[in-house]
């Protein structure tokens, strides 16, 4: 019972810092929604997210649009198109405004952003880049202003579930409120906090008016660009967004020219969440500092609720300076500015975050152009699946007629067709060229193929590892509709021990009693895996191949002994396997990592993982990490 209060006390400083940064991001976004583009808000649905949205809504102008967009919205509702009822009534094409045009000058809330289709994300990204909707749809040329600020509500609980990278790259602020929600602190707010929020609304309104007269010196721009490069921020948009955030921070503080403190705030809120590495000079002592600072904060702030500092803060430290808006502070040396920006980013990165981020990126790296992820590739379904629009065609077989899309295609031609058919009393004239059928998309299942080296003295250990890993992975198959298959190679050939199945009992029976020992026909095992992966792909599923071997082949493809020819055949078979399988993992089971196994992994474009003492749990965890989609 005593562990819960202690855990809550330890989480209080982290929650307090996260809530403060979230409110600071809301204030800067409210000052310049179109310039900072948007906010990615990663938080569960509940009072924490509602409180943040309420604070952001209070900072917006009263007449600014505030609209919500579902993740699976149709293109006509998003971009605009033909108003079917008005077109039929007026006997001429009538356009309707889409949701993006309706949100012009305001904020668009994207619900369940982690489930947003890539096509919709691309259309949103194009609108955010140009500030307008420009589309040719259903015989209409649509071009309207759509300068919006986007708030992507991400409810994903794991790195696998996240807002599409196309949108994340364009949104200035990446806010994570999961620490605040997990801390369980009340966010009702005191009277003092409410007074601070009212004052903040007034400051944001003033800052919005003076934003056009605020500038950012070249020294701050160079410092932000250098910091982005040093911390591995790959997007070229990130420094530009950081400069815009620094400009908004200066306007919010009442300054005509941004100073180093504004750049610090922009670096912490914009660049730190995108960091993928530490500078070489700072990497040596970053771990010690990151462990010491949370302990000191926990002792000082354990009893304070996260909402105690609801006012995003750097402005309070400069209330006296804001009275003299035209005063330009003396410029700091470029080296001092760079040090302050770097220190702000380092302080905002939690301990161990970069290491886990780099591991996740390595695990999710797949061959370009191939299906990624254990969730399986998406393919067009026939008769079942999620609707993704319509296409021209006749309703044959299991395809179904899309009545609304058919009427939309026929509506613009009604006046002409009525004149041609003057002798027939028909309200709507529909021709075969107007027919549209529904397009459905369903996610294909995934089949994980274990290719086990059953040769040599350690064969029994590797088989037991594979057996345990299969049993652990099969527990999730009932939820994901995945399958598992097992291939073993020894002596002069390969044997399919377990055909693709979800049956745990069948897996145990197939793996029990397999003898080990003999030569290592690695090429034969990879050829069998390639054939099986090809057949799995023809059935519409996504194959994932996991090879457990030390890479030391000694039996050639024709069954003759000899390490030279056996190694060459294994490399050729590995390249053939890469053509039929997009996601592969090679687990090196030798006591020391072998160059032969690493070369084999490169040939099959697989992730290489040396696990000299790989137990069932380690193998299962490695497979889950390697097959998790980005």
Secondary structure as UniProt FT lines:
FT   HELIX           2..31
FT   HELIX           33..36
FT   STRAND          38..42
FT   TURN            45..46
FT   HELIX           47..59
FT   TURN            62..63
FT   STRAND          66..69
FT   TURN            71..72
FT   HELIX           75..79
FT   STRAND          80..82
FT   HELIX           84..90
FT   STRAND          95..97
FT   HELIX           99..102
FT   TURN            103..105
FT   STRAND          107..110
FT   TURN            111..112
FT   HELIX           113..115
FT   HELIX           118..130
FT   STRAND          132..137
FT   TURN            138..139
FT   STRAND          140..145
FT   STRAND          149..154
FT   TURN            159..160
FT   HELIX           165..168
FT   TURN            169..170
FT   STRAND          173..176
FT   HELIX           178..183
FT   HELIX           191..210
FT   HELIX           211..213
FT   HELIX           218..230
FT   TURN            231..232
FT   HELIX           236..252
FT   TURN            253..254
FT   HELIX           260..266
FT   HELIX           267..271
FT   HELIX           272..274
FT   HELIX           280..283
FT   TURN            284..285
FT   HELIX           286..301
FT   TURN            302..303
FT   HELIX           306..309
FT   TURN            314..315
FT   HELIX           316..318
FT   HELIX           319..322
FT   TURN            325..326
FT   HELIX           334..348
FT   TURN            351..352
FT   HELIX           353..363
FT   TURN            368..369
FT   TURN            374..375
FT   STRAND          378..381
FT   STRAND          386..392
FT   TURN            397..398
FT   HELIX           403..411
FT   TURN            412..413
FT   HELIX           414..420
FT   TURN            421..423
FT   HELIX           432..434
FT   STRAND          436..443
FT   STRAND          446..453
FT   TURN            457..458
FT   HELIX           459..480
FT   STRAND          483..490
FT   TURN            491..492
FT   STRAND          493..501
FT   HELIX           504..511
FT   TURN            512..513
FT   HELIX           522..538
FT   TURN            539..540
FT   STRAND          542..549
FT   TURN            557..558
FT   HELIX           563..580
FT   STRAND          583..588
FT   HELIX           595..603
FT   TURN            604..605
FT   STRAND          607..610
FT   TURN            612..613
FT   HELIX           616..626
//
